[in-house]
Each structure stands twice: as structure tokens, then as C-alpha cells.
Amino acid sequence: MFKHMSETVQISLCKETIVRRNERNFLISRIGEEVVLMDVHNGQYIGLNAIGSAIWEKLEQPVPIHQVVHALMEEYAVSMQLCEQETLLFLEKMMQHQMLIVD
């Protein structure tokens, strides 16, 4: 889903970290339940599956990661541990692609 970026940012995310999506550098289209973004600087396309798109939608306003995890647990049949782990991994990938703003 994500391609490797040459620049990496080393910011640690935890459940209390407040994050929001970065829309400034992307053209965004919704196709059904999925979101497709194009980086306006390098032309790279990034496709988000239905769950990735659900996370993207929850990041419109600054929100602590634990609230995103809680909302996902209400929508999907998943344990807290797995949801938290997978959400943090996904958000770290978003950071690598400069799709995430940490407040």
C-alpha cells in the first residue's frame, strides 16, 4: 500500500499522541469506501483500503490516537491490543508519507 520514502521522520507515536491528517500536499478522491491520494509534489499515488480510509476520515480534526482506536473497535470486530497495534503501524506509515500531522 505504501512505497518507501527516502526521508524518514523519527517521531514516536503512542496512545496519547494527538494527530490529524495532512491534506495540504495531496489531491484526494473517494472511490466507494476507499480513498486515493496523489502527492502534488512527486505525483505518487497512495491508495487506502476501507479500513485505512476509515482511519483517514477520523483524522479530520486533531484527535488522540486512543480515541481513533476506540472508534475502530466499535466499527470492527477486533481486540483492543490488535487494533491499537495495527493503528499505530498504519499511522507510522502515514507519517513516512507526510500524510499525518502530530500536534
N, C-alpha and C positions, 0 to 999 in steps of 0.2 A: 504494500500500500504506500509506503514512503520510500523515497530514494535517499541515499546517503548524501549529506551535505558536507562540504569541506570545512565550514566554520561550525564549531560547536560551542555552546554556552553551558557553563558548569554552574547551574543553579539547582539546589536540592529542593524537591517538592515533598511536602508532607500533607497530612490530612487538614492541617490548619492553614495552609498556603491559600491566599486569595488570588484567583486567576480570572481572566476574561479572554475572549477570543480577539485576535488581531485581524481586523478586516481591512486595514489601510493598504496593505500590499497585495490584495487579492481581488480578482473578479470572481463572483460566487454565483453558481447556478444550482438549483434544486431539481433533481430528476427523480420523481417518485419519492421514496423515503431516503434517497441518497443525496449527498452534497458533493459537488465538484468545484474545486478552486483552481484558479490559474494565478500563479505568481506573476505580477505585472513587470517585475524586474528581469526575470530569466525565462519566462514563458513556460515554466514547468507546471504540469497539471497534477493535481493531487485529488484522488477520489476517496471519499469516506463512505464506508458501508453504512447500513441502517443504524447500528449502534454508535459508530463514530459520529454520524450525523446527529444522533440524539444528544451526544455529549456536546457537540458544536452548538446546538440550539440552546443548551442550558448555560452556555458561557457568554450570552449576550451582554449581561451585566456582571460586574465583579461579584464573585461568589467563592466561599471557601470550598475546597475540594471535598470535604466530608459531606457537604450538602448535595453535591453532584452525585457522590456515591449513594447517598440515601435515596435520592430521586430515582436513580437507575435501579436500585434494589426493589423499589415499589413497582417499576415497569417490567422488570425481567426476573425470572426465577433464578436467582444466583445468590450464593452465600456472601456475607459481608467481606470475608477475607479475600475471596476470588475477585469480587467486584472492585474492592479497593486496590488490589494488586494490578489488575488489568487496566483500571482507570489511570493509575499513576504511570504505568508504562505508556499508555496512549498519550497522556498529557506531556510526558517527556519527549515523545516523538514529535508532538505538535511544537514544542519549544525548539527542537532542532530545525524545524522548517519555518521558524519565526511566525507561527500561527497563534502563539499564546503570549499574553502579557501578564507578567506576575506583578501584582500590586503590593 
